[in-house]
Amino acid sequence: MTPGRRRFIKTGLAGSVLLSTAGWLNAAGARPLSDAEREMLGAIAAALLAGVLPNDEAPRRRLLALTVDGIAATVAGFPLATQREIGELFGLLVIAPGRLALTGIGRPWREARGVEVSEFLQSWRTSRLRLLQSAYAALHDLTFGAWYARPDSWEAIAYPGPPRGMF
């Protein structure tokens, strides 16, 4: 075997192990987010919402926690098959080998720098792999959906809220 073929086989086996582990971790389907998933989503939300989050730590943490709660509520409302797919993505991102292989971030999410998270998100957004683009889109849409689902975020975009009294 050539070194290229060996590397391909090793990478394939490692990917299979990671996917199997993520699937096993999320086999139960609907479930609350783990602390590790909340940390991961908090780091991703902080990077995506960098321009709108306050600089003060306490309000920032509160708004990120509300956004992660909104993501959890949204995912819980999806069909079970979709919950499992999202759970597999979350599972891969929270285990250290998956996080390192997929994002290039070697440290735990709570220690990840915003620039590292932004760079990995940008690389997924512009990736040639459709799967990574789809994963980016899911994380983006879940985050912004949870952010703008809260009435306290509407003022910043001059959204008056849904129409009232029309029916």
ChimeraX attribute file (.defattr): number of C-alpha atoms within 10 A of each C-alpha:
attribute: neighborCount
match mode: 1-to-1
recipient: residues
	/A:1	6
	/A:2	7
	/A:3	8
	/A:4	9
	/A:5	10
	/A:6	11
	/A:7	12
	/A:8	12
	/A:9	12
	/A:10	12
	/A:11	12
	/A:12	12
	/A:13	12
	/A:14	15
	/A:15	15
	/A:16	12
	/A:17	13
	/A:18	19
	/A:19	17
	/A:20	14
	/A:21	17
	/A:22	23
	/A:23	19
	/A:24	12
	/A:25	15
	/A:26	20
	/A:27	13
	/A:28	12
	/A:29	19
	/A:30	18
	/A:31	14
	/A:32	13
	/A:33	19
	/A:34	12
	/A:35	10
	/A:36	17
	/A:37	20
	/A:38	22
	/A:39	20
	/A:40	22
	/A:41	27
	/A:42	23
	/A:43	23
	/A:44	24
	/A:45	28
	/A:46	22
	/A:47	19
	/A:48	19
	/A:49	16
	/A:50	13
	/A:51	9
	/A:52	11
	/A:53	17
	/A:54	13
	/A:55	11
	/A:56	8
	/A:57	10
	/A:58	10
	/A:59	12
	/A:60	15
	/A:61	16
	/A:62	11
	/A:63	19
	/A:64	24
	/A:65	17
	/A:66	16
	/A:67	25
	/A:68	26
	/A:69	19
	/A:70	21
	/A:71	24
	/A:72	19
	/A:73	14
	/A:74	15
	/A:75	21
	/A:76	17
	/A:77	12
	/A:78	13
	/A:79	11
	/A:80	14
	/A:81	11
	/A:82	15
	/A:83	20
	/A:84	22
	/A:85	15
	/A:86	19
	/A:87	24
	/A:88	22
	/A:89	19
	/A:90	24
	/A:91	25
	/A:92	23
	/A:93	23
	/A:94	22
	/A:95	16
	/A:96	16
	/A:97	17
	/A:98	24
	/A:99	20
	/A:100	16
	/A:101	15
	/A:102	14
	/A:103	17
	/A:104	14
	/A:105	21
	/A:106	15
	/A:107	12
	/A:108	15
	/A:109	23
	/A:110	12
	/A:111	11
	/A:112	15
	/A:113	13
	/A:114	16
	/A:115	10
	/A:116	16
	/A:117	22
	/A:118	18
	/A:119	15
	/A:120	16
	/A:121	23
	/A:122	13
	/A:123	15
	/A:124	21
	/A:125	18
	/A:126	12
	/A:127	14
	/A:128	10
	/A:129	10
	/A:130	12
	/A:131	11
	/A:132	17
	/A:133	18
	/A:134	14
	/A:135	16
	/A:136	20
	/A:137	15
	/A:138	13
	/A:139	21
	/A:140	18
	/A:141	13
	/A:142	20
	/A:143	25
	/A:144	16
	/A:145	15
	/A:146	20
	/A:147	23
	/A:148	15
	/A:149	13
	/A:150	12
	/A:151	12
	/A:152	9
	/A:153	14
	/A:154	14
	/A:155	10
	/A:156	8
	/A:157	8
	/A:158	8
	/A:159	11
	/A:160	9
	/A:161	9
	/A:162	7
	/A:163	7
	/A:164	6
	/A:165	5
	/A:166	4
	/A:167	4
